[in-house]
Amino acid sequence: MKKILWLLFVCLVISSNGRAQFGKMSTADSLHWDSIRRLTDQDYKKMLDLLHIDSTRPGPSGNPQAPNAANTDESKASDYKTLPDPLILKNGTQVTSKKMWWDQRRPEIVEDFDREIYGRVPDNIPKVTWEVVSITNDTSNHVAAITKKLIGHVDNSSWPSISVNIDLTLSTPANAKGPVPVIMEFSFVFPPGFKFPPPPPGTPIQPGWQQQLLEKGWGYAIIIPASYQTDNGAGLTQGVIGLCNKGASRKPDDWGTLRAWAWGASRAIDYFETDKSVDAKQIGIEGLSRYGKATVVTMAYEPRLAIAFVGSSGAGGTKILRRVFGEQVENLASSGEYHWFAGNFIKYAGPLKPTDMPVDAHELIALCAPRPVFISSGSPKVEGQWVDAKGMFLGGVYAGPVYKLLGKKDLGQTEFPPIETPLTDGEIAFRQHSGGHTTGPNWPTFLSWADRYIKTK
């Protein structure tokens, strides 16, 4: 019980700009968030007007005790009859070859995701110029490393009133004899001096993920998505989205923050390709929760990534959106989360339904093929049921036929495994650990599996 209480204590309430909030809000903070809510509501209403929608269906509550609590009964979860088939063209033709996948079916799926779910990246995105702010000899992760702090300056000459910078950290082993693989994490921002409290006595302690990577001879990178696109609807006229729109509101098929965050990761890869300490052919991506969603979106759209570690991404990530279990499309399409997606996505919370969507999460994973993707989840007793671990597992299952078409292995089974069971024989992998809303306990399993694909030269 003490361990559960400690995990609840360290769970962070992540605010809409990505910062962890603790304690009471000051008056200034309260006014700040009131302004964000007001501007978000205004932007949301504008998008509803563009879509000619009067209202949307409310989503269920994440509180199990609430009258409208989200469903956690598996017998009620799968009321959909079919899923979109990733290997059938829109004209009904079966995809039977790799060429048909790459030339015909994959572009169809990308177009559906661009138009209806995550939005289109504009053609006029300005260039990014990278500046190395500092280089330090770093032993903070118990391994001698060279750590670089970088800022990606986004050219704002087209609209000088909006300034955008990308915050990036890169750390590589100090004793490396050549370029090393790097795993990049989408990271939240914590207050200066913040430290997690120590765990209860008897809790197994393992090295942090950064230390685990450095000990393998790999490097790590940390990118701060909120530095270039804030996590709220009020910020859609700011950041890189606002810069490209010159401060105007989005069109219904414009990109949302998930695609914007993915864009920033791609620009970091641009930098890695110029840094002699990085093996740019062996770069991976990792993220948790909303950044788990961003991780799989980035992997789907960025072909230079070699591997992905998708943590508790839930709805909007690897979870089947049609499943009536945990978080629902109606939650994603609300004023609190709609900014992650294209405006068109809101339609599926009214007047359309999730079953009307032309694509689902398994096809997002299929866009990552043939590259390896590890899907991670926590225990339903500690993390809760909101992210729907089985729904994420099924996303991997139904992506399997595309991996097999491309000569790779799928998950190897369709039955949801017991907790702590690693499914790591194929290019799609899954493990539900017994901890909470974190990728921490799955890092050793992920790295062992990743050794098949990522090598230190």
N, C-alpha and C positions, 0 to 999 in steps of 0.2 A: 504493500500500500504506500509506503514511504517513497518508493521509486516512482510510482505513478504520480504522486503529488509533486515530486520534484520535476518530473517531465512536464506536468501541467504548468508549473511555475516558470520553467525556462521556455515554454512555448511563447513565441513573439507575436504581438499584435502589430502586423505590418501596416503602416499607414500608406496613404495613396501616393506618397512620393518615395516610397521604398525604405523609409527610416523606421527603425524599431522605436516604439513609444512606450515609456514606462512612467508610472506615477500619474499625478494629476496634471491636467493641462493648465497652462497659464492663460490669463485673459487674452493675451496677444495670440497664443496658439489657437484658442477657441475661435477668435475672430478670423484667423487665417483659414481654418477648416470650414467655417461657415461660408466664407467667400468661395472656397473650392467647391463646396456642395452646390452653392447657388449657380456658379458658372457651369458646373457639370450638368445640372438640371436644365439649364438653358440650352446647352449644346445637344443634350439628349432630345429635348422637345423639337429642336430644329431638324434633327435627323428623322424623328417620327413624322414631321410635316412633309419632309422630302419623300418619305415612303408612303405617304397618305394613310398612316396608321393612327387611329385615335387612342388606342391603349394596347397593352400587352398583358398576357397571362402572368400572374405572380408566380415566382418559383417557390419551392418548399423551403422550410426552415432547416438549418443545420443543427438546431437544438432538438435532441431526441425527445424532450419532454413537451415540445410545442404542439399545439393542436394540428398544425399543418406540417409536422415533421416529415423530412424526406423519407421515402420508402427504404427500408433495409430488409425487406422480406423477399428472398430470392424467388419465391413462387410468383411474385407480382412484377418481377423485373423486366421480363422479356415479352412485352405485348406486341412487339413488331413481328411481322411475318417474314420479311426478307431484309437483306442488306444489299447495298449496291455492290455489284460484282466487279472487282478490279481488273478482271481479265475478259470482260465483254465490252466491246466497243459500243458507242451510243447507237450505232446502226444495227446492233444485235449480233455482230460477228464475234466469234470466239477468238481470243488472242492465243496463238499457237507457237509463236517464236519470239526470241529476244528482240528482233528487229521490229516486229509489230508493237511490242511493249514500248520501246524507245521512240519509235517514229510516230505512232498513232495513239495508243491508249494512255501512256503517261502524259502527253500534252493535254489530252482531254481532261484528265483528273486535275492537273495543275490549273487549267482554266476555271474549273468549277470551284476549286479552293480560292483562287484569286478573286473571282466575281462574288461568291456567296459567303465565304467564311472569313478568310484572313485579310483580304483586300489586295489591291494592286500596288506594287511599288512604282512610284512615278519615274519617268524617264529623266527628269531634270535634277536628280539628287546631286548636290555639290560634292566636290572632292574633299578628301580629308588629308591633312598634313600632320604627320606625327612628330611630336617633340619628346625627347627623353629628358625628363625633369630632374631625375637623380639616379645614380647608380651606387649601391651600397653592398658591402660584404655583410651578409645576413646569416645569423645563426638562430633566429627566432623559432625555427622549426626543427632545431636540434641536428641539422645537417648544414654544413657549410654551403652557402649558396650566393649567387650574384643576383640581386634584386633590382629591377629597373622600374621606376615609376614613370608612366607615360601619359601624355594628353594628346588626344586626336582633335585637332582644330578643324572644325567643319567650315568651309568657305561660306560666309554669309554675305558676300558682296551683293547678291541679288536682293537681299532684304536685311539690311544692317541692324534693324531693331530687334532681331532675334539672334542671340548668340548661342551656339551649340558646341560643346566639347565632350569627348569620350574619355572617361577615366579608366585606365588600364594598368595593371601590375603584371610583370613577368619575372619569374624566378627560376633559375636553372642551377644545377649542381656546380659548385665551384671547381670540382675536380674533373669535369667533363672534358674529354679529349676531342670532342667534335659536336656537331649539332645533335640535339636531343628531342625526343617526342615531348609534346606539351598537351596537357589537359586544361582546357579553359572553363572556368565556372562563371555562370551568371550569378552575381552575388548581391545580397541585400546590403544596405548601409547601416552600420551600428553607431551609436553615439560615441564621441571621443572618450577613451578610457574604459569603454564597456567591457566587462568580462562575465562569462557565464558563471553562476555559482557552482561550487564543487558538487559532484553527484553524491548520493547517499553512500554510506559505507557498504562495501560488498559489490558495488556496481563495477562490472568489468571495464577496464580502461584500455583503450587502444590509441595508438598514435593518430594525430589529426591527418586528414587526407593529404594536406600539403607535405607533411613529413613522409607519409607512405610513398608519395610520388618521387620525392627527392631521393629517398633510400633506394628506389629502383633505378636511379640514374635518369629519371624523367624530370621534366620541368612542369610548372603549373602557371596558369595565368588567371587573373581575376578581373572581370569586366563588370562595371557598374551600369546596368541598363538605365536606371533612373537619372544618370548624369546627362543622357542625351534624349530621353523621352520619359516624362514623368508618368506615374501610374494612376492617372485619373482622366476623366473626360474633360475637365477644365484645361488640361495641358495639351489638348489636341490642336490648339491654335498656337502652341509653342513647341519647343523641341524641334527635332528634325522633321516631324510631320508638319508642324506649323511653318517652319522655314520653307519647305518645298511649296506650301500653299500660300506663302507670303502673308501669313497671319489670318487667312480666311478659314471658314469651316470646311469640313470634308464633304466630298460627294459620296453617295452610297457605296461605291465600289473602291473607294480609297483605302489604303492600308491602315490597319490598326496598330496598337503598340506592340503586339507580338511580332509582326513583321518588321517593325522599326527596331525592336531589340535584336532581331536576327540580323538586320542590316548592319548594326554596330559590330556584331561578332564577325561578320564578313570583312569589315574594315580592319578589325584587329588581325585577321588572317593576312590581309594585305601587308600589314607591318611585319608579321612573322616571316613572310617571304623575303624580307630585306634584312633580317637579323641572323647573323651567322651562327648564333648559339642555338637556333631553333631548326629542327627538322620539319620543314613546312609540309612534307608529304605525310606526316604522322601527327596530326592535330586532332584532338577530341574535344567534345563539348559536354558539359554537365550542368544541371540545374534542378532545383526543387520547387514544387508547388507551381505557382504562376510562372516561375522560371523553368520548371520542368516542361510546361507547355511551350515556352520559348525555345527550349532545347530541341524538342522534336520538330518544331517548325523550322528552326535553323538547319537541322540536319537534312530535312526534306528539300530545302531550297538551296543549300550551299554544298556543291559537289566536292569541294576541296577538303571537307571534313572526312576523317577516316573512321571515326567511331563516336557513339553517343551513349551517355548514361543519363536516363530520363527518370527523375525522382518524383514520385507521387504527383504526376501531372494532372490526373483526374479529367473532368470534362473540359473539352477544348484542347486536350493533349492526346494521350493514347487511349482514353476510355471511350467505349462505344457510346455515342451521343444519344442513340435511340433507346438505350437501356434506362428504364425507370427505376433508378437506384442511386441514392446519394444526390450530388449536385446535378442540376438539370439545365437544359438549354434556356429555360425561362430565367434561371439565375444569371447565366452568362449574358443574356440579352437585356438585363436590367440596367438601370442607370449606374450601378456600382461596378459593372464589369464589361459593358458594351464596348468600351474604348479598346479592349484587347482585339476586337474584330472589325471587319468591314461593317459599315452601317447596314448593308443588306442582310447581315446575319440576324438582325432584330426581327425580321419578317417571320422567322420560324418560332417565335414566341407569340405570334399573332399578326396576321390572320392564319398563317401557315403553321404546320406542326413539324416536329423533328423528323418524322417519317417522310416529309416532303423534301428533305435535303437531298441533293444529287450525290453527295459523298458522305463518308463517315470516317472515324478515326483510323480504322484499319487501312484505309487508302492513304492517309497521311504517313503512316509507318511504311507502307509500300513504296512511297516516293523516296524513302531512304535506301531502298534496296539497290544493289546487293550488299551494302555496307552494314556492319554489325551494330545492333541497337540493343541495349540492356534496359529493361523496364523494371523499376524498383518501386516497392511499396512498403508501408509499415503495418503494424498489427492493428486489426480493427478494434481491439480493446484499448489501445493506447493512442493511435493516430485517429481512430474513429472510422466511420463508414462513408464519410462525405466524398472521398476521392474514388471510392468504388474499385478496390483492388482487382476483383474479378473482371470488371468492365475493362480495366487496362490490360489484363491478361488476354481477354478475348480480342482486344485490338491487335495484339501480337499474333494470336491464333489465325485470325482472318486475313492478316497480311502475308501469311505463310505461302500461299500459292504463287505469289509474285516472286518471292525469294527462291522457291523451287524452280520456277520457270527460268530464272537467271543462274541456275546451277548451284544454289546455296541451300543450307539446311534451315528448316523452320523450327518452331518450338519443340516439336517432337511429340506433343500430346495435346488433346483438346479438353481434358479434364483438369479443372482447377486444382493445383497441388496443395498439400498441407503446408502450413507456415514453416519457414526456414528451409524449404526444399528448393535447391537451386536447379533451374532448367537452363543449362549452359552448354548443351551439345551443339547448338546451331548458331547461325548468325543473328537470330532473334533469341534473346535470353530474358529470363524473368526470375525474380526472387522476392518474396514477401518476408521481411525480417520481423522480429518480435519487438522492435522499438517503436518510436513515435514518428512524427512528421519530419523525417530527416533521411538523408541518404547514408549517414554515418556508418551504421552496421553493415551496409552492403558494399562498402568500398573494397574490403579484402576480396570478396567474391568477384566483384567487377574487375579488379586488377588482375586476378588470376585468370579470368576468362579473356581479358584483353591481351594477355601475353601471347595469345594465338595470332593476333593481328598486328600488334605494335611491338617493334623490336628496337632495342638500343644498339646502335651501330658501334 
